[in-house]
Amino acid sequence: MRIGIACYPTYGGSGAVATELGLQLAERGHEVHFISYAQPFRLTTFRDRVYFHEVEVPHYPLFEYPPYSLALAVQVGEVARQHDLEVLHAHYAIPHAAAAWMAEQMLLDEGHELKIVTTLHGTDITLVGQDPSFWSITRFSVERSDGVTAVSEYLRDETYRAFQCRRADIRVIPNFIDPDVFDRTKYECHGDALAPGGEKIVMHISNFRPVKRVGDVVAVFAGIRDTVSARLVFVGDGPERAHAWEEVTRRGLQDDVVFLGKLESVAELLSCADLFLLPSEMESFGLVALEAMASGVPVIGASGSGLNEVVEDGQTGYLHPVGDVAAMSASGTRLLTDTDLWNRMSEAARQRAVERFHVDRVIPMYEAFYAEVLGS
């Protein structure tokens, strides 16, 4: 198949999943064309059958806000026309699905049929899409797509609830991992640098948005640190990083917390971790939790959203109500002080990640869905 992928190129989960999906499809013999305003951050080397098309947005004095959606629609149309694309896979409803629909309409006038598949990743539905400014266009884009997938049952159900888009048959295709990439035995752990005193390593990786509740991360760690010799390693950056540091200094934990900033070597870092914290207000899926589990790292997180479909409470980690930092701290302490329990959960986490979310299990779901959409 000849497949276009419109996505955000940044560190967020949707961009990472879109890029890895495209690379996996190319390895399976498909021709893949990425379309975005910058090169996806994981698309760093030459790959056979993989192409990148940059969207250039004109900057005229008349435009206070450059019309990226229109430029994207034009570029999608050009790429589809020049390379005879069969499917355009839009990751994140706004603006990608909306731009894809505009391109589809332009192409229809020329006799070129382009099928649109939209994958909903999370905040495009739970946050951005529910803003009154975007609600109607988000619903329109979902309903006008030829096929729609969501990364979890939670997100599918939330889409139906929030947008009443019953015309869309939303399929659940989960996120995925390559177990070989997240095999912690392949990496030389940097434990000496991150925890020079041999402390346990507690880790959090995110974009530091308010929904991640990084203040709770610090509070949970503080509770663990009361009993366990441990260090907290933050990976990533974003608007709440300053708040996280304020909490660290307020609790006097400056010597026990490390901020590494944005790094691409997630698998290498997770190979050093003993525990992963993800106490988010909401997770549509929790890709980073899956990556931690694939690395054999038990997860402590918040229940009530898509994370429940990734982490098995009491088996691969522990899930507690949002904001219950005392319970999370107690579970983390128990894990880090009971070697047998940690070993069982570490093995179970790796096993669940491999068996349920293996790339070789999930990619064929997308291939079958493309074929279904093309045959409709």
C-alpha positions in Angstrom: 0.0 0.0 0.0 1.0 3.6 -0.5 0.3 5.4 2.8 0.5 9.0 3.9 0.9 9.8 7.6 0.1 13.3 8.9 1.3 13.8 12.4 2.9 16.2 14.9 6.7 15.8 14.7 7.3 16.5 18.4 8.0 14.4 21.5 4.4 13.7 22.4 3.0 10.2 22.3 1.0 10.7 19.1 4.1 11.7 17.1 6.1 8.9 18.5 3.4 6.3 17.7 2.8 7.7 14.2 6.5 7.6 13.4 7.1 4.1 14.7 4.0 2.9 12.9 5.2 4.3 9.6 8.7 2.8 10.0 7.2 -0.6 10.8 4.9 -0.4 7.8 7.8 0.4 5.6 9.7 -2.6 6.9 6.7 -4.7 5.9 6.9 -3.5 2.3 4.6 -0.5 2.3 5.5 2.9 0.9 5.2 5.5 3.6 5.1 9.3 3.2 5.3 11.5 6.4 3.7 14.9 6.1 4.3 17.5 8.8 5.8 20.9 9.5 9.1 19.4 10.6 10.9 16.1 10.4 9.5 13.7 13.1 12.0 13.4 15.9 12.3 9.6 15.6 12.9 9.8 11.8 16.6 10.3 12.1 18.1 8.0 9.5 17.5 6.9 5.9 14.9 4.1 5.6 13.9 2.3 2.5 10.4 3.2 1.3 10.1 6.1 3.8 9.7 9.7 2.6 9.2 13.1 4.4 7.3 16.0 3.0 7.6 19.3 4.9 4.6 21.6 5.1 5.7 25.2 4.4 3.4 27.9 5.8 3.4 31.3 4.1 4.0 34.2 6.5 2.1 37.2 5.1 1.5 40.4 7.2 -2.2 39.8 6.7 -2.1 36.5 8.6 -1.8 37.2 12.4 -2.0 33.4 12.8 -0.4 31.5 9.9 -3.0 29.1 8.3 -1.2 25.8 8.9 -4.3 23.6 8.4 -4.8 25.0 4.9 -1.1 24.6 4.0 -1.3 21.0 5.4 -4.4 20.3 3.2 -2.6 21.5 0.1 0.5 19.4 0.9 -1.5 16.3 1.6 -3.2 16.8 -1.8 0.1 17.3 -3.6 1.7 14.2 -2.1 -1.4 12.1 -2.7 -1.5 13.3 -6.3 2.2 12.9 -7.0 2.6 9.5 -5.3 -0.8 8.1 -5.9 -1.5 7.6 -2.2 -4.3 5.2 -1.3 -4.7 6.0 2.4 -3.9 9.1 4.5 -3.5 8.3 8.1 -4.2 11.3 10.3 -2.8 11.1 13.8 -4.6 13.5 16.2 -8.0 14.8 15.0 -7.1 18.5 14.9 -5.8 19.7 12.5 -4.7 16.5 10.7 -8.1 14.9 10.1 -9.7 18.2 9.1 -6.9 19.0 6.7 -7.1 15.4 5.2 -10.9 15.9 4.6 -10.2 19.2 2.7 -7.5 17.4 0.6 -9.9 14.5 -0.1 -12.5 16.9 -1.4 -10.0 18.7 -3.7 -8.8 15.3 -5.0 -12.3 14.1 -5.7 -12.8 16.9 -8.2 -9.8 15.4 -10.1 -11.1 11.9 -9.9 -8.5 10.7 -7.3 -10.0 8.8 -4.4 -8.1 9.1 -1.1 -9.3 7.2 2.0 -8.8 8.8 5.4 -8.1 6.9 8.5 -7.9 8.9 11.8 -6.4 7.7 15.0 -7.4 9.5 18.2 -4.6 9.6 20.7 -6.0 11.5 23.7 -5.9 15.2 24.3 -7.3 15.8 20.8 -10.5 14.4 22.3 -10.3 14.9 26.0 -8.9 18.5 26.0 -8.5 20.3 22.7 -11.5 18.8 21.0 -13.8 19.7 23.8 -12.9 23.3 23.8 -16.0 25.1 22.4 -13.8 26.6 19.6 -13.0 23.2 18.3 -15.9 20.9 19.3 -17.9 21.0 16.1 -14.9 20.6 13.8 -13.5 17.8 15.8 -16.8 15.9 15.6 -17.1 16.7 11.9 -13.5 15.4 11.3 -14.2 12.1 13.1 -17.5 11.4 11.4 -16.2 12.3 7.9 -13.2 10.0 8.2 -13.4 6.7 6.3 -12.1 4.8 9.4 -11.4 5.8 13.0 -9.3 4.1 15.6 -8.7 4.9 19.3 -5.7 3.8 21.3 -7.9 2.5 24.2 -11.5 1.5 25.1 -11.5 4.4 27.5 -10.7 6.9 24.7 -13.3 5.3 22.4 -16.0 5.6 25.0 -15.0 9.1 25.9 -15.2 10.1 22.2 -18.7 8.8 22.0 -19.7 10.5 25.2 -18.2 13.9 24.5 -19.1 14.2 20.8 -22.2 11.9 20.3 -20.6 10.9 17.0 -22.6 7.7 16.6 -22.0 7.7 12.8 -18.3 6.7 13.5 -17.5 3.1 14.1 -14.4 3.6 16.3 -12.1 0.6 16.5 -9.6 0.1 19.3 -6.1 -0.6 18.2 -3.7 -0.1 21.2 -0.2 1.4 21.2 2.7 -1.0 20.8 6.3 -1.6 21.6 9.2 -3.5 20.1 10.4 -5.7 23.0 13.9 -5.9 21.6 14.3 -2.1 22.0 13.1 -2.2 25.6 15.2 -5.2 26.7 17.0 -3.8 29.7 19.7 -6.5 29.5 21.0 -4.8 26.2 22.0 -1.6 27.9 24.8 -0.6 30.2 23.0 1.0 33.1 24.0 4.5 34.1 23.1 3.8 37.7 26.5 5.0 39.0 25.7 8.4 37.5 22.1 8.6 38.4 22.4 7.0 41.8 26.0 7.2 42.9 25.3 5.8 46.3 23.5 2.7 45.0 20.1 4.2 45.7 16.9 2.8 44.1 16.0 4.8 41.0 12.4 6.1 40.7 11.6 7.6 37.3 9.0 9.8 35.7 9.0 10.7 32.0 6.5 13.2 30.5 5.9 16.5 28.8 5.2 18.1 32.2 1.7 19.3 31.4 -0.7 19.9 34.3 -2.5 16.7 33.6 0.6 14.7 34.6 0.4 16.0 38.2 4.2 16.3 38.6 3.6 17.7 42.1 2.1 14.4 43.0 5.2 12.7 41.6 7.4 14.6 44.0 5.0 13.9 46.9 4.9 10.2 46.2 8.7 10.1 46.0 9.0 12.0 49.3 6.9 9.3 50.9 9.0 6.6 49.5 12.2 8.4 50.5 11.2 8.5 54.1 11.8 4.7 54.2 13.9 3.8 51.1 17.2 5.2 50.0 16.2 6.4 46.6 16.6 9.0 43.9 14.0 10.5 41.6 14.9 11.0 38.0 12.7 13.4 35.9 13.0 13.0 32.1 11.3 15.5 29.8 10.3 19.2 29.9 7.2 21.4 29.8 5.2 24.0 31.6 5.0 22.3 35.0 8.8 21.7 35.4 9.2 24.9 37.5 6.4 23.7 39.7 8.1 20.3 40.2 11.3 22.0 41.2 9.4 24.2 43.7 8.0 21.1 45.3 11.4 19.5 45.4 13.0 22.5 47.2 10.0 22.9 49.5 10.5 19.4 50.7 14.3 19.7 50.9 14.9 17.0 48.3 17.3 18.8 46.1 20.1 16.2 46.6 17.7 13.4 45.8 16.2 14.6 42.5 17.7 14.8 39.0 16.2 16.7 36.1 17.6 15.4 32.8 15.4 17.3 30.4 14.4 16.0 27.0 16.3 12.9 25.9 15.6 10.4 23.1 17.3 7.4 24.9 14.1 6.4 26.8 14.8 2.6 26.6 18.4 3.1 27.9 17.2 5.2 30.8 14.4 2.8 31.7 16.9 0.0 31.9 18.2 1.8 35.1 14.9 2.3 36.7 13.5 0.3 39.7 10.1 2.0 39.7 8.0 4.2 37.4 5.6 6.9 38.6 2.6 8.1 36.5 0.0 9.6 38.8 -1.7 11.5 35.9 -5.2 13.0 36.2 -6.0 11.1 33.0 -4.1 8.9 30.5 -5.8 7.9 27.3 -3.4 5.0 27.1 -0.1 5.6 28.9 2.6 4.7 26.3 5.5 5.6 28.6 4.0 3.2 31.2 4.0 0.4 28.6 7.6 1.2 27.7 8.5 1.0 31.4 6.7 -2.4 31.7 8.5 -3.7 28.6 11.7 -2.7 30.4 10.7 -4.8 33.4 9.9 -1.7 35.6 6.7 -1.9 37.8 4.4 1.1 37.5 2.7 3.1 40.2 -0.1 5.2 38.7 -3.6 6.7 38.9 -6.7 4.6 38.1 -9.8 5.6 36.3 -8.7 6.1 32.7 -6.8 4.3 29.9 -3.9 3.4 32.2 -6.2 0.6 33.6 -5.9 -1.1 30.2 -2.1 -1.2 30.4 -1.2 -1.7 34.0 -2.7 -4.7 35.8 -3.3 -3.5 39.3 -1.5 -5.8 41.8 0.2 -7.8 39.0 2.4 -5.4 37.0 2.2 -2.4 39.4 -0.4 -0.6 41.5 -3.1 1.8 40.6 -4.7 4.2 43.1 -7.3 7.0 42.9 -6.0 10.2 41.4 -4.4 12.3 44.1 -4.0 9.5 46.7 -0.3 10.1 47.1 -0.2 8.3 50.5 -1.4 5.0 48.9 1.0 5.4 46.0 3.9 6.0 48.3 3.0 2.9 50.4 2.8 0.8 47.3 6.1 2.1 46.0 7.8 1.5 49.3 6.4 -2.0 49.4 7.8 -2.8 46.0 11.2 -1.3 46.6 11.7 -3.2 50.0 10.4 -6.6 48.9 12.8 -8.1 46.4 10.7 -11.2 45.7 7.6 -9.0 45.0 9.6 -6.7 42.8 11.0 -9.6 40.8 7.6 -11.1 40.3 6.1 -7.8 39.2 9.1 -7.0 36.9 8.7 -10.3 35.1 4.9 -10.0 34.9 5.2 -6.4 33.5 7.6 -7.5 30.8 5.5 -10.5 29.9 2.3 -8.5 29.6 3.9 -5.8 27.5 5.4 -8.5 25.1 2.3 -10.7 24.9 -0.4 -8.0 24.5 1.3 -5.0 22.9 4.0 -6.6 20.8 4.6 -4.6 17.6 4.2 -7.8 15.5 0.7 -8.2 17.0 -0.5 -4.6 16.6 0.8 -3.6 13.2 -1.2 -6.3 11.4 -4.3 -4.8 13.0 -3.6 -1.5 11.2 -2.8 -3.3 7.9 -6.1 -5.2 8.1 -8.0 -2.0 9.0 -6.5 -0.2 6.0 -7.5 -3.0 3.7 -11.0 -2.9 5.2 -11.3 0.8 4.6 -10.0 0.5 1.0 -12.4 -2.3 0.3 -15.4 -0.4 1.6 
